[in-house]
Amino acid sequence: MLLPTSGPVSAGDAEQVVRAAQLGDPRSFTLLFELHYAGMLAVAHRILGARPDAEDACQDAAITAFCRIGELRDPSALRPWLHAIVRNNCRKLLRSHRPVPVGVAGENLLASELDDPAARIDRSAMRDWIWHGLHQLSPAAQTVALLRYFTENNSYEQIADLCGVPIGTVRSRLSEARRQLADVLPRLHEERHDETTSLQAERREEASTVLTAVSDGAPMHKAVARWAEDLTFCWPSGKRTIGREPVFAAMRRDYDSGVAHQITGVVAGAGITIWENAFINPPEDPFHCPPGGTWLLREKKGLVCEVRLLHTPRPARPEITPPANRTSGRQTRSWKV
């Protein structure tokens, strides 16, 4: 579980505990899950059955609630609010046959369904505390947690590809990340952790500088000053290259083909950084590159020593089919599956 359970909390005290949790008290948040986690799991079991996916849906709902507790309008509505998040997680899992990203909006939520978890944390009074807690996780647990909860390519299969590990290892590392968060967050609440905000901003600026260096005409050796000269780059095809030049060459080919790179998200951890970018294809060749990509940068002694890139799956490519009535001179498009 994300948070430990030990004993019941009376219904009469529940509203007061919710308000304390909304003010950022981690102990109150723990008490809430002592009362409600069993009910959340029962909801998941009714929808998914007694499967590991049910536990995953509840764990994701717990982290969603942890990030969004301040947005709950009516503290007395906590139970249906939590259950709504669990149900939405389970239903999306059934629809898509893939793990559900944290942050699916439930009933009585103020935020948009398009709002992402990182943005919600950044608006929260608990922002730096939560980011600091994520930075305290072990490297393996931190990597899968950041990929799972703060990126678009966040299915277990995609995380496994990015990390180069089996899917079962992803599951176990996520469980370990939740256990570690439950342990470290209460202990870090009184500490100062202002440096997380500056690190996020610094890494985002670095990502933008690297991905626009070719189009801006910037010297590559300055753009990638933190990249080791002998870094290993793992391409989506499974190919590995050594050094920075193969990366620059690919960026130059994209630029020559009229493709631009746009940063859509950056998450910084302790020793890792995750970029997300969109490929802006030229109008005359809209399928030249996939829609986007996720970059996992691993550091050693302050230098990026390994980069793994995963492309967002391509949409179906349209194809021209012969018209049903050749005398009409009209053509129709169908989506190739």
SERO-4910 file (N, C-alpha, C, O; in steps of 0.05 Angstrom, whole numbers):
BEGIN
 pado doro    nc1    nc2    nc3   cac1   cac2   cac3    cc1    cc2    cc3    oc1    oc2    oc3
  Met    A     17    -24      0      0      0      0     17     25      0     40     24      8
  Leu    A      6     47     -9     20     72     -9     25     81     20     46     91     27
  Leu    A      4     78     37      6     87     64     -2     64     82    -19     48     75
  Pro    A     10     62    106      5     39    124    -22     42    138    -33     64    140
  Thr    A    -33     20    146    -57     20    161    -52      8    189    -36    -10    191
  Ser    A    -66     18    209    -62      7    235    -88      5    250    -92    -15    265
  Gly    A   -106     24    247   -131     22    262   -152     41    250   -146     57    233
  Pro    A   -177     38    259   -199     54    247   -198     83    256   -186     89    277
  Val    A   -211    100    240   -214    128    247   -244    133    249   -259    126    230
  Ser    A   -254    145    270   -282    149    273   -293    167    252   -279    186    244
  Ala    A   -318    163    244   -331    179    224   -334    208    233   -332    226    217
  Gly    A   -338    212    259   -341    239    270   -316    256    267   -318    280    265
  Asp    A   -293    243    267   -268    258    265   -259    261    236   -239    275    230
  Ala    A   -272    247    217   -262    245    190   -260    273    177   -240    278    164
  Glu    A   -280    290    180   -279    316    167   -255    333    178   -242    347    162
  Gln    A   -250    332    203   -228    347    215   -201    336    204   -183    351    198
  Val    A   -199    310    201   -175    298    190   -171    306    161   -148    312    152
  Val    A   -193    307    145   -191    316    117   -180    344    116   -162    350    100
  Arg    A   -190    362    133   -181    390    132   -152    392    140   -137    408    128
  Ala    A   -143    376    159   -115    376    166    -97    366    143    -76    377    138
  Ala    A   -107    345    129    -92    335    107    -90    355     84    -70    358     71
  Gln    A   -112    371     80   -112    391     60    -92    414     66    -83    428     48
  Leu    A    -86    417     91    -66    437    100    -37    426     98    -18    440    104
  Gly    A    -35    401     90     -8    389     85      2    372    107     26    366    108
  Asp    A    -15    362    126     -6    345    147     -5    316    138    -26    304    134
  Pro    A     19    304    135     20    277    124      8    256    143     -2    235    134
  Arg    A      9    261    169     -2    242    188    -32    239    184    -44    218    186
  Ser    A    -45    262    179    -74    261    174    -81    246    149   -100    232    148
  Phe    A    -64    250    128    -69    235    104    -66    205    108    -82    190     97
  Thr    A    -47    197    125    -44    169    132    -69    158    145    -79    136    140
  Leu    A    -80    174    164   -105    166    178   -128    163    159   -145    145    163
  Leu    A   -130    179    139   -152    177    119   -151    150    106   -172    138    101
  Phe    A   -127    140     99   -126    115     86   -128     91    104   -135     69     96
  Glu    A   -124     95    130   -131     75    149   -161     69    148   -170     47    153
  Leu    A   -176     90    143   -205     88    143   -216     78    116   -235     62    116
  His    A   -204     87     94   -217     84     68   -204     65     49   -216     58     29
  Tyr    A   -179     56     53   -166     41     33   -179     14     28   -181      5      5
  Ala    A   -189      1     49   -202    -25     45   -227    -22     27   -232    -39     10
  Gly    A   -242      0     31   -265      4     14   -258     10    -15   -271      1    -33
  Met    A   -236     24    -19   -226     29    -46   -219      3    -60   -225     -1    -83
  Leu    A   -205    -14    -45   -197    -40    -57   -222    -57    -63   -222    -72    -83
  Ala    A   -242    -55    -46   -267    -70    -52   -280    -61    -78   -290    -77    -93
  Val    A   -279    -35    -83   -290    -24   -108   -274    -35   -132   -286    -44   -151
  Ala    A   -248    -35   -130   -231    -45   -151   -236    -75   -156   -236    -84   -179
  His    A   -239    -90   -135   -244   -119   -138   -271   -125   -151   -273   -144   -167
  Arg    A   -291   -108   -146   -317   -112   -159   -315   -108   -189   -329   -121   -205
  Ile    A   -298    -90   -197   -296    -83   -226   -275   -101   -240   -281   -111   -262
  Leu    A   -252   -106   -227   -230   -120   -241   -227   -149   -231   -213   -165   -243
  Gly    A   -239   -156   -208   -234   -181   -196   -209   -179   -178   -196   -159   -177
  Ala    A   -204   -201   -164   -181   -201   -146   -155   -206   -161   -143   -227   -160
  Arg    A   -147   -185   -176   -123   -187   -193   -103   -165   -184   -111   -146   -170
  Pro    A    -77   -168   -191    -58   -147   -184    -66   -120   -195    -59   -100   -184
  Asp    A    -80   -120   -218    -89    -94   -230   -107    -79   -211   -106    -54   -211
  Ala    A   -122    -93   -195   -140    -79   -176   -123    -64   -155   -130    -41   -149
  Glu    A   -103    -76   -145    -85    -63   -127    -71    -39   -140    -68    -18   -127
  Asp    A    -63    -43   -165    -50    -21   -179    -69      3   -182    -61     26   -178
  Ala    A    -94     -2   -189   -114     19   -193   -118     34   -166   -121     59   -167
  Cys    A   -117     20   -144   -120     34   -118    -96     49   -111    -98     71    -99
  Gln    A    -72     38   -116    -48     53   -110    -46     79   -127    -38    100   -116
  Asp    A    -54     77   -152    -54    101   -169    -74    121   -158    -69    145   -158
  Ala    A    -97    111   -149   -118    129   -138   -107    142   -112   -113    165   -107
  Ala    A    -92    127    -96    -81    138    -72    -62    162    -78    -63    182    -65
  Ile    A    -45    158    -98    -27    180   -105    -42    203   -117    -35    226   -112
  Thr    A    -62    198   -133    -79    219   -144    -91    235   -121    -90    260   -121
  Ala    A   -103    222   -102   -115    235    -79    -94    250    -63    -99    272    -53
  Phe    A    -70    239    -60    -49    252    -45    -42    278    -58    -37    298    -44
  Cys    A    -41    279    -85    -34    304   -100    -58    324   -100    -53    348   -104
  Arg    A    -83    314    -98   -106    331   -103   -124    335    -79   -145    347    -81
  Ile    A   -115    327    -55   -132    329    -32   -141    358    -27   -163    362    -16
  Gly    A   -125    377    -34   -132    405    -30   -155    414    -48   -166    436    -43
  Glu    A   -161    399    -69   -182    407    -88   -210    396    -80   -229    402    -94
  Leu    A   -211    380    -59   -237    368    -51   -253    390    -38   -246    401    -17
  Arg    A   -277    396    -50   -293    418    -39   -306    412    -12   -305    428      6
  Asp    A   -317    388    -11   -333    380     13   -318    357     27   -319    335     17
  Pro    A   -306    362     50   -292    340     65   -310    316     71   -299    294     73
  Ser    A   -336    321     74   -353    298     79   -357    280     55   -367    257     58
  Ala    A   -349    289     32   -351    273      7   -326    257      1   -323    248    -22
  Leu    A   -308    255     20   -283    241     15   -287    213      5   -274    205    -15
  Arg    A   -304    197     18   -308    169     10   -317    166    -19   -304    152    -34
  Pro    A   -339    179    -28   -347    177    -56   -326    188    -75   -323    179    -98
  Trp    A   -311    209    -66   -290    220    -83   -268    200    -88   -260    196   -111
  Leu    A   -259    186    -67   -239    166    -71   -249    143    -88   -235    133   -105
  His    A   -273    134    -82   -284    112    -98   -288    119   -127   -285    102   -145
  Ala    A   -295    144   -133   -298    153   -161   -271    151   -175   -270    143   -199
  Ile    A   -250    159   -162   -223    158   -175   -216    129   -180   -206    123   -202
  Val    A   -221    111   -161   -216     82   -165   -232     71   -189   -221     57   -206
  Arg    A   -258     78   -190   -275     68   -211   -265     77   -239   -264     62   -258
  Asn    A   -258    103   -240   -248    114   -266   -222    100   -274   -218     94   -298
  Asn    A   -204     95   -255   -180     81   -261   -185     53   -272   -174     44   -292
  Cys    A   -204     39   -258   -210     12   -267   -223     11   -294   -216     -5   -311
  Arg    A   -241     30   -299   -255     30   -325   -236     37   -348   -238     25   -369
  Lys    A   -218     55   -343   -199     62   -364   -181     38   -369   -173     33   -392
  Leu    A   -174     24   -348   -157      0   -351   -171    -21   -368   -159    -33   -386
  Leu    A   -197    -25   -363   -212    -44   -379   -215    -35   -408   -214    -51   -426
  Arg    A   -218     -9   -413   -222      1   -440   -197     -1   -456   -197     -8   -480
  Ser    A   -175      7   -444   -150     10   -459   -131    -14   -457   -112    -17   -472
  His    A   -136    -32   -437   -119    -55   -433    -90    -46   -428    -71    -59   -437
  Arg    A    -87    -24   -413    -60    -14   -406    -63     -1   -378    -85      7   -371
  Pro    A    -40      0   -363    -42     13   -337    -51     42   -339    -46     56   -359
  Val    A    -66     51   -319    -78     77   -320    -59     98   -309    -49     94   -287
  Pro    A    -55    121   -323    -39    142   -312    -52    154   -287    -76    156   -286
  Val    A    -36    162   -268    -47    175   -244    -59    202   -253    -50    214   -272
  Gly    A    -80    210   -239    -91    236   -244   -117    236   -260   -125    257   -269
  Val    A   -130    213   -265   -155    213   -279   -176    227   -261   -179    219   -238
  Ala    A   -189    247   -271   -207    262   -255   -232    246   -247   -243    232   -264
  Gly    A   -240    248   -222   -264    235   -213   -287    255   -208   -285    278   -217
  Glu    A   -307    246   -194   -330    264   -189   -321    284   -167   -304    278   -151
  Asn    A   -334    308   -167   -329    329   -148   -301    340   -149   -292    352   -129
  Leu    A   -287    337   -172   -260    349   -174   -262    375   -189   -278    378   -208
  Leu    A   -245    394   -182   -245    420   -195   -228    420   -219   -234    435   -238
  Ala    A   -207    404   -220   -187    406   -242   -198    393   -267   -215    375   -266
  Ser    A   -187    402   -290   -195    390   -316   -184    362   -319   -163    356   -307
  Glu    A   -197    345   -334   -187    319   -339   -161    319   -355   -146    300   -355
  Leu    A   -156    342   -369   -131    344   -384   -108    354   -367    -85    355   -377
  Asp    A   -113    360   -342    -93    370   -324    -74    348   -317    -83    325   -311
  Asp    A    -48    353   -316    -29    331   -311    -20    332   -282    -21    353   -269
  Pro    A    -10    309   -271     -3    308   -243     19    327   -236     18    339   -214
  Ala    A     39    331   -253     61    349   -246     51    377   -243     60    392   -225
  Ala    A     32    386   -260     21    413   -258      5    416   -232      7    437   -219
  Arg    A    -10    395   -224    -25    397   -199     -6    399   -175    -11    415   -157
  Ile    A     15    383   -175     34    385   -153     47    413   -152     51    424   -131
  Asp    A     54    424   -176     66    450   -176     48    472   -165     58    492   -155
  Arg    A     21    468   -167      3    488   -156     -3    483   -126    -15    500   -113
  Ser    A      5    460   -116     -1    452    -89     18    464    -69     41    468    -75
  Ala    A      7    470    -45     25    479    -24     45    458    -15     65    465     -3
  Met    A     39    433    -22     57    411    -14     78    405    -36     92    385    -34
  Arg    A     79    422    -57     95    416    -81    123    408    -74    131    385    -81
  Asp    A    139    425    -61    167    419    -57    171    395    -39    190    380    -43
  Trp    A    153    392    -20    155    369     -2    152    343    -18    168    324    -14
  Ile    A    132    342    -36    128    317    -52    151    312    -71    161    290    -72
  Trp    A    160    333    -85    183    329   -103    207    320    -88    222    302    -97
  His    A    212    332    -64    235    324    -48    233    295    -40    253    281    -40
  Gly    A    209    287    -33    205    259    -26    211    240    -50    223    219    -46
  Leu    A    203    248    -74    209    231    -97    239    229   -101    249    209   -110
  His    A    254    251    -95    283    251    -99    297    233    -79    320    226    -82
  Gln    A    283    226    -57    295    208    -37    293    179    -43    305    162    -29
  Leu    A    277    172    -63    274    144    -70    300    132    -81    317    147    -91
  Ser    A    302    106    -79    325     93    -91    324     98   -122    303    102   -133
  Pro    A    347     98   -135    348    104   -164    328     88   -180    314     99   -197
  Ala    A    327     62   -176    309     45   -192    280     52   -187    264     54   -205
  Ala    A    273     56   -161    245     62   -154    237     90   -164    215     94   -174
  Gln    A    256    109   -162    250    136   -170    245    137   -200    227    151   -209
  Thr    A    261    123   -216    258    124   -245    230    114   -254    217    128   -269
  Val    A    222     91   -244    196     80   -253    173     97   -242    152    100   -255
  Ala    A    176    109   -218    155    126   -207    151    151   -224    129    159   -230
  Leu    A    173    164   -232    171    188   -248    160    182   -276    144    197   -286
  Leu    A    168    159   -287    158    152   -313    128    145   -312    113    153   -329
  Arg    A    120    131   -291     92    122   -288     73    146   -284     52    147   -296
  Tyr    A     81    164   -266     62    184   -257     65    212   -270     48    229   -267
  Phe    A     87    216   -286     92    243   -296     99    243   -326    110    263   -335
  Thr    A     94    222   -340     99    221   -369     75    209   -384     58    197   -372
  Glu    A     75    214   -410     53    203   -426     58    173   -434     39    158   -433
  Asn    A     82    166   -440     88    138   -447     92    123   -421    115    116   -413
  Asn    A     70    117   -407     72    107   -379     60     80   -375     55     72   -352
  Ser    A     55     64   -396     46     37   -391     69     20   -381     92     28   -384
  Tyr    A     63     -2   -368     84    -19   -358    103    -28   -381    127    -30   -377
  Glu    A     91    -34   -404    107    -42   -427    127    -20   -436    150    -25   -441
  Gln    A    117      5   -437    134     27   -445    155     33   -425    178     39   -432
  Ile    A    148     32   -399    168     36   -378    189     14   -380    213     20   -377
  Ala    A    181    -10   -384    200    -32   -386    219    -28   -410    243    -32   -407
  Asp    A    209    -18   -433    226    -13   -455    246      9   -449    270      7   -456
  Leu    A    237     31   -436    254     53   -430    276     46   -410    299     54   -412
  Cys    A    269     29   -391    288     21   -370    304     -3   -377    324     -9   -364
  Gly    A    296    -18   -398    310    -42   -406    308    -64   -386    327    -79   -382
  Val    A    284    -67   -374    279    -88   -354    252   -102   -361    237    -91   -376
  Pro    A    247   -126   -350    222   -140   -354    199   -125   -341    202   -109   -323
  Ile    A    174   -130   -351    150   -117   -340    147   -124   -311    139   -107   -295
  Gly    A    153   -149   -303    150   -156   -275    168   -140   -257    161   -134   -234
  Thr    A    192   -132   -267    210   -115   -252    198    -87   -248    201    -75   -227
  Val    A    184    -77   -269    171    -51   -267    150    -52   -245    149    -34   -228
  Arg    A    134    -73   -244    114    -76   -223    126    -76   -195    116    -62   -178
  Ser    A    147    -91   -192    159    -93   -165    172    -67   -157    171    -59   -133
  Arg    A    184    -53   -176    197    -27   -170    176     -6   -163    181     11   -146
  Leu    A    153     -6   -176    132     12   -169    121      7   -141    116     26   -126
  Ser    A    118    -18   -134    110    -25   -107    130    -15    -87    122     -5    -66
  Glu    A    155    -18    -93    176     -9    -75    176     22    -73    181     33    -52
  Ala    A    170     36    -95    169     65    -95    146     74    -76    150     93    -61
  Arg    A    123     61    -78    101     69    -60    108     64    -31    102     80    -14
  Arg    A    121     41    -26    129     35      2    149     56     12    146     65     35
  Gln    A    168     64     -4    188     83      4    175    111      8    183    125     27
  Leu    A    157    119     -9    143    144     -5    128    145     21    128    165     35
  Ala    A    115    123     28    100    122     53    119    126     76    111    136     97
  Asp    A    143    117     73    163    119     95    176    147     97    179    158    118
  Val    A    183    158     74    200    182     74    184    208     76    193    227     88
  Leu    A    159    209     65    145    235     64    139    246     92    143    269     97
  Pro    A    129    229    111    125    241    138    150    251    151    149    271    165
  Arg    A    173    239    146    198    247    158    209    273    146    224    287    158
  Leu    A    201    279    120    212    302    106    195    327    109    203    348     99
  His    A    172    325    122    153    347    122    164    373    134    157    395    125
  Glu    A    182    370    154    193    394    167    218    404    154    229    425    162
  Glu    A    229    390    134    254    399    122    249    420    101    227    423     90
  Arg    A    271    435     94    270    454     72    278    439     47    297    423     46
  His    A    263    444     25    269    431      0    263    449    -23    250    441    -42
  Asp    A    273    474    -22    267    493    -43    283    487    -68    275    497    -89
  Glu    A    304    471    -66    321    467    -90    308    451   -112    317    451   -135
  Thr    A    286    437   -106    273    421   -127    262    439   -149    263    431   -172
  Thr    A    251    462   -142    239    479   -163    261    489   -182    257    489   -206
  Ser    A    284    498   -171    305    508   -188    317    486   -205    324    491   -228
  Leu    A    318    461   -195    328    439   -211    310    433   -235    319    429   -257
  Gln    A    283    433   -230    264    429   -251    268    450   -273    269    443   -297
  Ala    A    271    475   -266    274    497   -285    300    494   -300    301    499   -325
  Glu    A    321    487   -286    347    484   -299    347    461   -320    358    465   -342
  Arg    A    335    439   -313    334    416   -331    316    422   -355    321    412   -377
  Arg    A    295    437   -351    277    443   -374    291    462   -393    289    458   -418
  Glu    A    306    481   -383    321    499   -401    342    483   -417    347    488   -440
  Glu    A    355    463   -403    375    447   -417    362    431   -439    373    429   -461
  Ala    A    338    419   -434    324    403   -454    318    420   -479    322    412   -501
  Ser    A    308    444   -474    300    461   -496    325    470   -512    324    471   -536
  Thr    A    347    475   -498    372    483   -512    382    460   -530    390    466   -553
  Val    A    381    436   -520    392    413   -536    374    408   -561    384    406   -583
  Leu    A    348    407   -557    330    400   -579    326    422   -599    316    417   -621
  Thr    A    334    446   -593    332    468   -612    359    478   -622    361    498   -636
  Ala    A    380    464   -614    407    473   -621    411    475   -651    423    494   -661
  Val    A    402    454   -665    407    454   -694    392    477   -708    403    492   -724
  Ser    A    366    480   -701    350    501   -713    360    529   -705    357    548   -721
  Asp    A    371    531   -681    381    557   -672    409    563   -681    419    585   -678
  Gly    A    422    543   -692    450    546   -700    469    548   -677    491    559   -680
  Ala    A    462    537   -654    479    538   -630    500    517   -631    496    495   -642
  Pro    A    524    522   -621    546    502   -620    537    478   -604    528    480   -581
  Met    A    539    454   -616    530    430   -602    546    424   -577    534    415   -557
  His    A    572    430   -577    588    423   -554    579    439   -529    584    431   -507
  Lys    A    567    463   -534    557    479   -512    529    470   -504    522    470   -480
  Ala    A    513    462   -524    486    453   -518    486    428   -500    468    425   -483
  Val    A    505    411   -504    506    386   -489    531    385   -471    544    364   -470
  Ala    A    536    407   -458    559    408   -441    559    387   -419    581    379   -409
  Arg    A    535    378   -410    534    358   -389    533    330   -400    532    311   -384
  Trp    A    534    326   -426    533    299   -438    562    289   -441    579    302   -453
  Ala    A    567    265   -430    593    253   -432    599    247   -461    582    239   -477
  Glu    A    624    250   -469    632    245   -497    628    216   -505    624    211   -529
  Asp    A    629    198   -486    626    169   -492    599    158   -483    597    135   -477
  Leu    A    579    176   -482    553    167   -472    541    145   -490    547    144   -514
  Thr    A    525    128   -478    511    107   -493    483    117   -500    468    126   -482
  Phe    A    475    115   -525    448    123   -533    433     98   -543    442     84   -561
  Cys    A    410     93   -530    394     70   -537    370     80   -553    352     94   -543
  Trp    A    369     72   -579    348     82   -597    323     65   -595    324     42   -585
  Pro    A    300     75   -604    275     60   -603    277     33   -617    263     14   -610
  Ser    A    294     31   -638    297      6   -652    312    -16   -637    312    -39   -645
  Gly    A    324     -8   -615    341    -26   -599    371    -23   -605    387    -34   -591
  Lys    A    377     -7   -626    405     -2   -632    418     16   -611    405     33   -599
  Arg    A    444     11   -606    459     27   -587    482     40   -602    495     28   -619
  Thr    A    487     66   -596    510     80   -607    525     93   -584    515     97   -562
  Ile    A    550     98   -589    568    110   -569    576    137   -579    584    141   -602
  Gly    A    575    157   -561    583    184   -567    559    202   -574    537    193   -576
  Arg    A    565    228   -576    544    248   -580    538    252   -610    515    260   -616
  Glu    A    556    246   -628    553    253   -656    529    239   -669    514    252   -684
  Pro    A    523    213   -663    500    200   -675    474    215   -668    455    216   -684
  Val    A    472    226   -644    448    241   -636    446    266   -652    425    273   -662
  Phe    A    469    281   -654    469    306   -670    461    301   -699    447    316   -711
  Ala    A    472    278   -710    466    272   -738    437    267   -742    425    276   -762
  Ala    A    424    253   -723    395    248   -726    379    275   -724    360    278   -739
  Met    A    388    293   -707    374    319   -704    378    335   -730    359    349   -739
  Arg    A    401    333   -742    406    348   -767    389    337   -789    379    352   -806
  Arg    A    386    310   -790    369    298   -811    340    307   -808    326    313   -827
  Asp    A    331    308   -782    303    317   -777    300    346   -787    281    353   -800
  Tyr    A    320    363   -780    318    391   -788    318    394   -818    303    410   -829
  Asp    A    335    379   -832    336    381   -861    310    371   -874    304    379   -896
  Ser    A    296    354   -860    270    344   -870    246    362   -862    224    356   -869
  Gly    A    252    384   -848    231    402   -840    218    395   -814    196    406   -808
  Val    A    230    378   -798    218    369   -773    229    387   -750    253    392   -749
  Ala    A    212    396   -732    220    411   -709    214    395   -684    196    378   -684
  His    A    229    401   -662    225    388   -637    214    408   -616    225    430   -613
  Gln    A    193    400   -603    181    418   -583    179    404   -556    167    382   -554
  Ile    A    191    415   -536    190    404   -509    162    406   -498    150    427   -498
  Thr    A    151    384   -488    124    383   -476    125    377   -447    104    381   -433
  Gly    A    147    367   -436    148    362   -408    176    353   -400    190    340   -415
  Val    A    184    361   -376    210    354   -364    206    348   -335    194    363   -320
  Val    A    217    325   -326    216    318   -298    245    312   -289    259    296   -302
  Ala    A    254    324   -268    281    320   -258    281    304   -232    266    310   -214
  Gly    A    298    284   -231    302    269   -207    330    270   -198    346    286   -208
  Ala    A    337    253   -179    364    251   -168    380    233   -187    379    208   -185
  Gly    A    396    245   -205    412    229   -223    398    221   -248    410    208   -265
  Ile    A    373    229   -252    359    223   -277    343    248   -285    335    264   -269
  Thr    A    338    250   -311    320    271   -322    304    257   -344    314    241   -359
  Ile    A    278    264   -345    261    254   -366    250    277   -382    239    296   -372
  Trp    A    254    275   -408    243    295   -427    220    282   -442    220    258   -447
  Glu    A    201    298   -449    180    291   -468    180    312   -490    180    336   -484
  Asn    A    179    303   -515    178    323   -537    158    315   -558    151    291   -560
  Ala    A    148    334   -572    131    330   -595    148    335   -620    164    353   -622
  Phe    A    144    317   -641    156    322   -667    136    337   -684    114    328   -689
  Ile    A    144    361   -693    127    377   -710    135    371   -739    155    382   -749
  Asn    A    119    355   -753    126    347   -780    117    368   -800     99    384   -795
  Pro    A    131    369   -823    123    389   -844     96    382   -856     89    358   -857
  Pro    A     81    401   -865     54    396   -876     55    376   -899     36    361   -903
  Glu    A     76    377   -915     77    360   -939     85    331   -931     83    313   -948
  Asp    A     94    326   -906    102    299   -898     93    295   -869    110    293   -851
  Pro    A     67    295   -863     57    295   -836     64    269   -820     61    269   -795
  Phe    A     73    248   -833     79    223   -820    109    217   -819    117    195   -815
  His    A    125    238   -824    154    234   -825    165    222   -799    180    203   -799
  Cys    A    157    234   -776    165    225   -750    141    217   -734    119    226   -740
  Pro    A    145    201   -713    123    195   -695    113    220   -681    126    241   -683
  Pro    A     90    219   -667     79    243   -654     98    255   -633     99    279   -630
  Gly    A    113    238   -620    130    248   -599    149    227   -588    151    205   -599
  Gly    A    163    234   -567    182    215   -555    187    221   -525    182    243   -516
  Thr    A    196    201   -511    204    204   -483    234    197   -481    242    176   -490
  Trp    A    249    214   -469    278    211   -466    284    206   -436    276    222   -419
  Leu    A    299    185   -430    308    179   -403    338    184   -402    353    169   -414
  Leu    A    347    204   -387    375    211   -385    385    202   -357    375    211   -337
  Arg    A    405    186   -357    417    177   -332    444    190   -329    460    193   -347
  Glu    A    450    199   -304    474    214   -298    493    198   -281    485    180   -265
  Lys    A    518    204   -283    539    193   -266    560    214   -262    572    224   -281
  Lys    A    564    221   -237    583    242   -229    577    268   -244    595    283   -253
  Gly    A    551    274   -246    543    300   -258    542    300   -288    534    321   -299
  Leu    A    550    279   -301    549    278   -331    528    257   -340    524    236   -328
  Val    A    514    264   -362    495    246   -373    511    224   -387    525    229   -407
  Cys    A    508    199   -378    524    177   -388    507    158   -406    518    143   -421
  Glu    A    481    159   -403    463    141   -419    437    155   -425    426    168   -408
  Val    A    428    153   -450    402    164   -458    387    142   -471    397    128   -489
  Arg    A    362    138   -463    344    119   -476    320    135   -488    308    152   -474
  Leu    A    313    129   -512    292    143   -526    270    123   -534    275    102   -545
  Leu    A    245    131   -527    221    115   -535    203    133   -550    196    154   -541
  His    A    194    124   -574    175    139   -590    147    134   -582    140    112   -575
  Thr    A    130    155   -582    102    151   -579     91    136   -603     99    141   -626
  Pro    A     73    116   -599     63    100   -622     51    118   -643     38    138   -638
  Arg    A     56    111   -668     46    126   -691     16    120   -694      7     98   -689
  Pro    A      1    140   -703    -27    135   -710    -29    120   -737     -9    119   -751
  Ala    A    -52    110   -743    -55     96   -768    -51    116   -791    -59    139   -790
  Arg    A    -37    106   -812    -31    123   -835    -54    122   -855    -62    100   -862
  Pro    A    -64    145   -864    -86    145   -883    -76    136   -911    -53    141   -918
  Glu    A    -94    122   -925    -87    114   -952   -110    121   -971   -133    121   -963
  Ile    A   -103    125   -996   -123    132  -1016   -135    106  -1027   -120     88  -1036
  Thr    A   -161    104  -1027   -174     80  -1039   -189     89  -1064   -198    112  -1066
  Pro    A   -192     71  -1083   -206     77  -1108   -234     86  -1102   -247     74  -1085
  Pro    A   -244    105  -1117   -272    114  -1112   -292     93  -1121   -286     78  -1140
  Ala    A   -314     92  -1107   -335     72  -1114   -347     79  -1141   -354     60  -1156
  Asn    A   -349    104  -1147   -361    113  -1173   -339    127  -1189   -334    151  -1183
  Arg    A   -327    114  -1208   -304    126  -1222   -313    150  -1239   -296    167  -1245
  Thr    A   -338    152  -1246   -346    175  -1262   -349    200  -1246   -350    222  -1257
  Ser    A   -349    198  -1219   -353    222  -1203   -327    237  -1201   -327    261  -1195
  Gly    A   -304    224  -1205   -278    238  -1203   -271    244  -1174   -253    260  -1170
  Arg    A   -284    232  -1155   -279    238  -1127   -264    214  -1114   -268    191  -1122
  Gln    A   -247    221  -1094   -232    200  -1080   -240    201  -1051   -248    221  -1040
  Thr    A   -238    178  -1038   -243    177  -1009   -219    166   -994   -203    151  -1005
  Arg    A   -217    174   -969   -195    165   -952   -205    145   -932   -227    148   -921
  Ser    A   -190    124   -927   -197    106   -906   -172    102   -888   -150    104   -898
  Trp    A   -176     97   -862   -154     94   -844   -144     65   -844   -159     47   -839
  Lys    A   -119     62   -851   -108     35   -851   -102     26   -823    -89     40   -808
  Val    A   -111      3   -816   -107     -8   -789    -84    -27   -789    -78    -38   -768
***
